[in-house]
Amino acid sequence: MSDPASDTGLAGVVKRKYSCTHPGCHKCFTTSGHLARHNRIHTGERNFSCLLEGCPSKFSRQDNMMQH
């Protein structure tokens, strides 16, 4: 488990050490998982299909599919 103190800088501000490399996107994230989730915006990847028969909806995140 990571030490929360190592993720913070001056005045308790969280360091965002994972940066998006997509051209023109300057967003940064605190975890590699958040960056991976963000990258699906650029790729259009939607691996989660609605479980209801006949529904064509697809989602980039399972929690969004389940909420649907």
Secondary structure by P-SEA (a helix, b strand, c coil): cccccccccccccccccccccccccccccccaaaaaaaaaaaaccccccccccccccccccaaaaaac
